[in-house]
Amino acid sequence: MTDISNRPSKTYDVEKIRSDFPILGTEVHGQPFAFLDSAASAQKPRQVIDAISAVYDSGYANVHRGAYQLSEVVTDNYEGARDKVQEFLNAEYRGEIIFTRNATEAINLVASSYARSRLNCGDEIIITEMEHHSNIVPWQLLKAEKDLVLKVVPITDSGELRMDVFEKLLSERTKLVSFPHISNVLGTVLPVKRITELAHSAGAAVLIDGCQAVMHESVDVQNLDCDFYAFSGHKLYGPSGIGVLYGKKELLDAMPPYMGGGDMINTVTFEESTWADLPAKFEAGTPAIAQAIGLGAAIDYINNIGLVAIARHENDLLNYTTSRLNAIDGLRIIGTASNKVSVISMILDCAHPHDMATILDRSGVAIRAGHHCAQPLMDRLGLPATARASFGLYNNQNDADQLCQALETVQEIFS
């Protein structure tokens, strides 16, 4: 991750930002809507909504194949979105940016193409104890198919990765290390650059799941030197149905296609086919045209505010909310790493997380309750579930106050 602390910050007007999100002006059960579930999927600003609407209103055609003006214009807009992602991640080549349906598909692409073609019986993959299911199941499928070894790095009780154990798990059989940039449950920011250095020193490739990172902090894939980086558009204030896989050009060039079909070929006969150059080789069929353009609009929106300003605002909100929550009797925050973002998992000693979420909803507060697609992490924590409040660039102290007041109501009901 690039150090953004020394970059100039912009003035942060959260109320002006909130006015860009139509849904935040609505009410739920007669209460102001406090949306605190951005880690699951973020709300969309008017600028993104308008960009998507404009595609279907007056700017839609298929891309890469129409010999007429509208198709050429839409192709330019679609590929322009790729250029924005390239700059957003500081990738060296635009062909290193592959559009997928979501981050899950991006991880499966690496598993099915890169890992399946290179890993053999007895080779090792390392993941961590704080993984989302999307970064567990693809490796389990491949493990069963090729008789691989899947190793798991444990965490501390506060939610830090056990780097000492990670170093011991590395071996000459380690071929791939895959881990989250930021935990979706604990908010822990992992030392991704150090992990990448250690993995490379052992000869292993590195895949980073960046779903919970790209909306909070600046990411520079060249500085990280990771081999693959995946994220989804819907958590970045863009539309659903679009994800991104960054991969180093030399690796992507050497990998076999993930899916076969139109647009990913160079020549086709009934005897054989040859593949298109990057990125088309990994984008078979008609792509998510409007979604990609919407993702480009989301990146424009974030860049206009500035990630430094966003990070500082969210950190202030995290500190304020944590202080207020720590004053509530019987409430325990799960995940207290020294370096974390505005994701707060919690439990109350008097109520199940699902009951907490239901009562909070009656107060207009939307949070997530459950295992957060991280059942092994829940097992490690000894919990069936947590209640999770996650903040985005549009949240303010009123949202935090509304959350804390609603939690006090939960206590009154169950005490």
C-alpha positions as CSV (number, residue, x, y, z in Angstrom):
1,M,0.0,0.0,0.0
2,T,1.2,3.5,-0.8
3,D,1.8,5.8,2.1
4,I,-0.8,8.5,1.6
5,S,-0.1,10.4,4.8
6,N,2.3,12.8,3.1
7,R,0.0,13.7,0.2
8,P,-1.9,17.0,0.3
9,S,-5.4,16.6,1.7
10,K,-8.6,18.3,0.3
11,T,-11.3,20.0,2.3
12,Y,-13.9,17.4,3.4
13,D,-17.5,18.5,3.3
14,V,-19.4,15.4,4.3
15,E,-22.8,17.0,4.1
16,K,-22.2,18.0,0.5
17,I,-21.0,14.5,-0.2
18,R,-24.2,13.1,1.4
19,S,-26.3,15.2,-0.9
20,D,-24.8,13.2,-3.8
21,F,-26.4,10.0,-2.5
22,P,-30.2,10.1,-3.0
23,I,-30.9,7.2,-0.7
24,L,-29.4,8.9,2.3
25,G,-32.2,11.5,2.2
26,T,-34.8,8.8,2.8
27,E,-36.3,7.4,6.0
28,V,-36.6,3.9,7.4
29,H,-39.5,3.1,9.9
30,G,-39.9,6.9,10.2
31,Q,-36.3,7.4,11.2
32,P,-33.4,9.0,9.3
33,F,-31.6,6.3,7.3
34,A,-28.2,5.6,8.8
35,F,-26.5,3.2,6.3
36,L,-23.7,1.4,8.1
37,D,-23.2,-1.6,5.8
38,S,-20.8,-0.3,3.2
39,A,-18.4,-3.2,3.7
40,A,-21.1,-5.4,2.2
41,S,-22.0,-3.1,-0.7
42,A,-21.7,0.7,-0.8
43,Q,-24.4,3.2,-1.9
44,K,-24.1,5.0,-5.2
45,P,-23.7,8.7,-5.9
46,R,-25.8,10.5,-8.4
47,Q,-22.8,10.8,-10.7
48,V,-22.5,7.0,-11.0
49,I,-26.3,6.6,-11.4
50,D,-26.4,9.2,-14.1
51,A,-23.4,7.6,-15.9
52,I,-25.1,4.2,-16.0
53,S,-28.5,5.8,-17.0
54,A,-26.8,7.7,-19.9
55,V,-25.4,4.5,-21.3
56,Y,-28.9,2.9,-21.6
57,D,-30.6,6.2,-22.4
58,S,-28.6,7.3,-25.4
59,G,-25.2,5.6,-25.4
60,Y,-25.6,1.8,-25.7
61,A,-24.2,-0.6,-28.3
62,N,-22.0,-3.6,-28.2
63,V,-18.3,-2.9,-28.0
64,H,-15.2,-4.0,-30.0
65,R,-17.2,-5.2,-33.0
66,G,-19.6,-2.5,-34.4
67,A,-18.5,-0.7,-37.6
68,Y,-20.6,2.3,-36.8
69,Q,-20.2,5.5,-34.8
70,L,-22.2,4.6,-31.7
71,S,-20.4,1.3,-31.2
72,E,-17.1,3.1,-31.5
73,V,-18.1,5.8,-29.0
74,V,-19.2,3.1,-26.5
75,T,-16.0,1.2,-27.0
76,D,-14.0,4.3,-26.3
77,N,-16.0,4.8,-23.1
78,Y,-15.6,1.2,-22.0
79,E,-11.9,1.2,-22.6
80,G,-11.7,4.6,-21.0
81,A,-12.9,3.0,-17.8
82,R,-10.0,0.5,-18.1
83,D,-7.6,3.4,-18.4
84,K,-9.1,4.9,-15.2
85,V,-8.6,1.6,-13.3
86,Q,-5.1,1.4,-14.6
87,E,-4.3,4.8,-13.2
88,F,-6.2,4.1,-10.0
89,L,-4.0,1.1,-9.2
90,N,-0.9,2.5,-10.9
91,A,-0.6,-0.6,-13.1
92,E,2.2,-0.4,-15.7
93,Y,0.2,-1.6,-18.7
94,R,-3.6,-1.2,-19.5
95,G,-3.6,-4.8,-20.6
96,E,-2.9,-5.8,-17.0
97,I,-6.5,-4.7,-16.1
98,I,-9.0,-7.5,-16.6
99,F,-12.7,-6.8,-16.1
100,T,-14.6,-9.7,-14.4
101,R,-18.1,-9.9,-12.8
102,N,-16.8,-9.4,-9.3
103,A,-13.8,-10.2,-7.1
104,T,-14.9,-13.7,-6.6
105,E,-14.6,-14.4,-10.3
106,A,-11.2,-12.6,-10.3
107,I,-9.9,-15.0,-7.6
108,N,-11.4,-18.0,-9.4
109,L,-9.7,-16.8,-12.6
110,V,-6.3,-17.0,-10.9
111,A,-7.1,-20.4,-9.4
112,S,-8.4,-21.9,-12.6
113,S,-5.8,-20.4,-15.0
114,Y,-2.6,-19.6,-13.2
115,A,-2.7,-22.1,-10.3
116,R,-4.2,-25.1,-12.1
117,S,-1.6,-24.9,-14.9
118,R,1.4,-24.4,-12.6
119,L,0.8,-26.2,-9.3
120,N,1.4,-30.0,-8.9
121,C,0.8,-32.6,-6.2
122,G,2.3,-31.6,-2.9
123,D,2.7,-27.9,-3.8
124,E,1.5,-25.5,-1.1
125,I,-0.9,-22.5,-1.0
126,I,-0.9,-20.2,2.0
127,I,-4.0,-18.2,3.1
128,T,-4.9,-16.6,6.4
129,E,-7.4,-17.2,9.3
130,M,-9.3,-14.1,8.4
131,E,-10.3,-15.0,4.9
132,H,-13.6,-14.3,3.2
133,H,-15.1,-17.6,1.8
134,S,-14.2,-16.3,-1.7
135,N,-10.5,-16.7,-0.9
136,I,-10.9,-20.1,0.7
137,V,-13.3,-22.2,-1.5
138,P,-11.5,-21.8,-4.8
139,W,-8.3,-23.1,-3.2
140,Q,-10.1,-26.0,-1.6
141,L,-11.5,-27.0,-5.0
142,L,-8.1,-26.9,-6.5
143,K,-6.5,-28.7,-3.5
144,A,-9.0,-31.6,-4.0
145,E,-8.3,-31.7,-7.8
146,K,-4.5,-31.6,-7.7
147,D,-3.7,-33.0,-4.2
148,L,-2.2,-29.7,-3.0
149,V,-1.5,-28.6,0.6
150,L,-3.5,-25.6,2.0
151,K,-1.8,-23.8,4.9
152,V,-3.5,-21.2,7.1
153,V,-1.7,-18.4,9.0
154,P,-3.3,-17.8,12.4
155,I,-4.2,-14.5,14.0
156,T,-3.8,-13.0,17.4
157,D,-6.8,-12.3,19.7
158,S,-6.7,-8.7,18.7
159,G,-6.9,-9.6,15.0
160,E,-3.3,-9.2,13.9
161,L,-1.7,-11.6,11.5
162,R,0.9,-13.9,13.1
163,M,3.8,-12.9,10.9
164,D,6.2,-15.1,12.9
165,V,4.1,-18.1,12.0
166,F,3.7,-17.0,8.4
167,E,7.5,-17.0,7.9
168,K,7.8,-20.5,9.3
169,L,5.0,-21.8,7.0
170,L,6.9,-20.6,3.9
171,S,8.8,-23.4,2.2
172,E,10.3,-24.4,-1.1
173,R,6.9,-26.0,-1.9
174,T,5.0,-22.7,-1.4
175,K,3.8,-21.7,-4.8
176,L,1.1,-19.1,-4.0
177,V,0.2,-16.8,-1.1
178,S,-3.3,-15.4,-1.1
179,F,-4.6,-13.0,1.5
180,P,-6.9,-10.0,2.1
181,H,-5.5,-6.4,2.1
182,I,-8.1,-5.6,4.8
183,S,-10.3,-8.0,6.8
184,N,-14.0,-7.6,6.1
185,V,-14.8,-8.6,9.7
186,L,-12.1,-7.1,11.8
187,G,-11.0,-4.1,9.8
188,T,-7.4,-5.2,10.2
189,V,-5.0,-3.7,7.6
190,L,-2.5,-6.4,6.8
191,P,1.2,-5.6,6.2
192,V,0.7,-6.5,2.5
193,K,4.1,-5.2,1.2
194,R,6.0,-7.2,3.8
195,I,4.0,-10.4,3.2
196,T,4.6,-10.0,-0.5
197,E,8.4,-9.6,0.0
198,L,8.5,-12.7,2.2
199,A,6.4,-14.7,-0.3
200,H,8.6,-13.7,-3.2
201,S,11.7,-14.6,-1.3
202,A,10.4,-18.1,-1.0
203,G,9.6,-18.2,-4.7
204,A,5.8,-17.9,-4.4
205,A,3.4,-15.7,-6.3
206,V,1.1,-13.3,-4.5
207,L,-2.6,-12.6,-4.9
208,I,-4.2,-9.9,-2.8
209,D,-7.9,-9.6,-2.2
210,G,-8.4,-5.8,-2.2
211,C,-12.2,-5.7,-1.8
212,Q,-12.1,-3.9,1.5
213,A,-9.1,-1.7,0.7
214,V,-9.6,0.2,-2.5
215,M,-12.3,2.5,-1.1
216,H,-10.3,3.4,2.0
217,E,-6.7,3.8,1.0
218,S,-4.6,4.4,-2.1
219,V,-3.3,1.2,-3.7
220,D,-0.1,1.1,-5.9
221,V,0.3,-2.4,-7.4
222,Q,3.8,-1.6,-8.7
223,N,4.9,-0.4,-5.3
224,L,3.4,-3.5,-3.6
225,D,5.0,-5.7,-6.3
226,C,2.0,-8.1,-6.0
227,D,1.4,-10.5,-8.8
228,F,-2.4,-10.3,-8.7
229,Y,-4.8,-7.8,-7.1
230,A,-8.6,-8.3,-7.1
231,F,-11.5,-6.0,-6.1
232,S,-15.2,-5.5,-6.8
233,G,-16.9,-2.4,-8.2
234,H,-19.9,-2.4,-6.0
235,K,-17.9,-1.8,-2.8
236,L,-16.2,1.2,-4.5
237,Y,-19.4,3.1,-4.9
238,G,-19.8,1.7,-8.4
239,P,-22.4,-0.8,-9.8
240,S,-22.6,-4.5,-9.1
241,G,-21.7,-6.9,-11.8
242,I,-18.2,-5.6,-12.4
243,G,-14.9,-6.6,-10.8
244,V,-11.2,-6.2,-11.6
245,L,-8.3,-8.5,-11.7
246,Y,-4.9,-6.8,-12.0
247,G,-2.1,-9.2,-13.0
248,K,1.5,-8.7,-14.1
249,K,1.7,-8.8,-17.9
250,E,4.3,-11.6,-18.1
251,L,2.1,-13.8,-16.0
252,L,-1.2,-13.0,-17.8
253,D,0.5,-13.5,-21.1
254,A,1.7,-17.0,-20.1
255,M,-1.7,-18.1,-18.5
256,P,-4.2,-20.1,-20.5
257,P,-7.7,-18.5,-21.1
258,Y,-10.2,-18.8,-18.3
259,M,-13.3,-19.0,-20.5
260,G,-13.7,-19.5,-24.3
261,G,-16.0,-17.7,-26.6
262,G,-16.3,-14.5,-28.7
263,D,-13.9,-11.6,-28.4
264,M,-11.1,-13.6,-26.6
265,I,-9.8,-15.1,-29.8
266,N,-7.5,-14.1,-32.6
267,T,-8.3,-16.9,-35.1
268,V,-10.8,-19.8,-35.0
269,T,-11.0,-22.9,-37.2
270,F,-12.7,-26.2,-36.4
271,E,-9.2,-27.6,-35.7
272,E,-7.9,-25.0,-33.3
273,S,-8.0,-21.4,-32.1
274,T,-5.5,-18.8,-31.1
275,W,-6.0,-16.2,-28.4
276,A,-6.3,-12.4,-28.5
277,D,-3.8,-10.2,-26.8
278,L,-4.4,-8.9,-23.3
279,P,-6.8,-8.0,-21.8
280,A,-9.3,-9.5,-24.4
281,K,-7.9,-13.0,-23.8
282,F,-9.6,-13.1,-20.4
283,E,-12.9,-11.3,-21.3
284,A,-14.9,-13.8,-23.4
285,G,-18.3,-12.7,-24.6
286,T,-20.1,-9.4,-24.4
287,P,-18.7,-7.7,-21.3
288,A,-20.5,-5.7,-18.6
289,I,-20.5,-2.5,-20.6
290,A,-22.6,-0.1,-18.5
291,Q,-21.1,-1.5,-15.3
292,A,-17.6,-0.8,-16.5
293,I,-18.5,2.7,-17.5
294,G,-20.2,3.1,-14.1
295,L,-17.1,1.9,-12.3
296,G,-15.1,4.5,-14.2
297,A,-17.5,7.2,-13.0
298,A,-17.1,5.9,-9.4
299,I,-13.3,6.3,-9.7
300,D,-13.7,9.8,-11.0
301,Y,-16.0,10.6,-8.0
302,I,-13.5,9.2,-5.5
303,N,-10.5,10.9,-7.1
304,N,-12.4,14.3,-7.0
305,I,-12.8,14.0,-3.3
306,G,-9.4,12.5,-2.7
307,L,-8.5,9.3,-0.9
308,V,-6.4,11.1,1.6
309,A,-9.3,13.2,2.7
310,I,-11.6,10.1,2.7
311,A,-9.2,8.1,4.9
312,R,-8.8,10.9,7.4
313,H,-12.6,11.4,7.7
314,E,-13.2,7.7,8.1
315,N,-10.4,7.4,10.7
316,D,-11.9,10.3,12.7
317,L,-15.3,8.6,12.6
318,L,-13.8,5.3,13.6
319,N,-12.1,6.8,16.6
320,Y,-15.3,8.7,17.6
321,T,-17.5,5.7,17.3
322,T,-15.1,3.4,19.1
323,S,-14.9,5.7,22.0
324,R,-18.7,5.9,22.3
325,L,-19.2,2.1,21.9
326,N,-16.6,1.4,24.6
327,A,-18.8,3.3,27.0
328,I,-21.7,0.9,26.5
329,D,-21.8,-1.7,29.2
330,G,-21.7,-5.3,28.0
331,L,-20.6,-4.4,24.5
332,R,-17.3,-5.8,23.2
333,I,-15.6,-4.8,20.0
334,I,-14.2,-7.8,18.0
335,G,-11.0,-6.8,16.2
336,T,-8.7,-4.2,17.9
337,A,-5.7,-4.2,15.6
338,S,-3.5,-1.1,15.8
339,N,-3.9,-0.5,12.1
340,K,-7.5,-0.9,11.1
341,V,-10.2,0.9,9.0
342,S,-13.7,1.9,9.8
343,V,-15.2,-1.6,10.1
344,I,-16.5,-2.4,13.6
345,S,-17.6,-5.9,14.6
346,M,-19.2,-6.2,18.0
347,I,-21.3,-8.3,20.3
348,L,-23.6,-7.5,23.3
349,D,-23.7,-9.8,26.3
350,C,-27.5,-9.6,26.4
351,A,-28.5,-10.1,22.7
352,H,-27.7,-12.2,19.7
353,P,-26.3,-10.2,16.7
354,H,-29.4,-11.0,14.6
355,D,-31.6,-9.5,17.3
356,M,-29.4,-6.5,17.5
357,A,-29.6,-5.9,13.7
358,T,-33.4,-6.3,13.8
359,I,-33.9,-3.8,16.5
360,L,-31.4,-1.4,15.0
361,D,-33.3,-1.5,11.8
362,R,-36.4,-0.3,13.6
363,S,-34.3,2.7,14.6
364,G,-33.3,3.4,11.0
365,V,-29.8,1.9,11.4
366,A,-28.7,-0.7,8.8
367,I,-25.9,-3.0,9.9
368,R,-24.8,-6.5,9.0
369,A,-25.2,-9.5,11.3
370,G,-24.0,-13.0,10.8
371,H,-20.7,-14.8,10.0
372,H,-19.9,-12.3,7.2
373,C,-18.9,-15.1,4.8
374,A,-16.0,-15.9,7.2
375,Q,-17.1,-19.0,9.1
376,P,-13.5,-20.2,9.9
377,L,-12.8,-16.8,11.4
378,M,-15.9,-17.0,13.5
379,D,-14.7,-20.5,14.7
380,R,-11.3,-19.0,15.6
381,L,-13.1,-16.2,17.6
382,G,-15.4,-18.7,19.3
383,L,-18.5,-16.8,18.1
384,P,-21.5,-17.8,16.0
385,A,-21.8,-14.3,14.6
386,T,-21.1,-10.6,15.1
387,A,-23.0,-7.4,14.4
388,R,-20.9,-5.3,12.0
389,A,-21.1,-1.5,11.4
390,S,-19.0,-0.4,8.5
391,F,-18.6,3.3,7.5
392,G,-18.2,4.8,4.1
393,L,-17.2,8.2,2.8
394,Y,-20.7,9.5,3.3
395,N,-21.2,8.7,7.0
396,N,-21.1,11.3,9.7
397,Q,-21.3,11.6,13.5
398,N,-25.1,11.6,13.4
399,D,-24.9,8.1,12.0
400,A,-22.6,7.0,14.8
401,D,-24.8,8.6,17.4
402,Q,-27.9,7.0,16.0
403,L,-26.1,3.6,16.1
404,C,-25.1,4.1,19.8
405,Q,-28.6,5.2,20.8
406,A,-30.1,2.2,19.1
407,L,-27.7,-0.1,20.8
408,E,-28.8,1.3,24.2
409,T,-32.4,0.5,23.2
410,V,-31.3,-3.1,22.5
411,Q,-29.9,-3.2,26.0
412,E,-33.1,-1.8,27.5
413,I,-35.2,-4.5,25.8
414,F,-33.0,-7.5,26.7
415,S,-31.8,-6.4,30.2
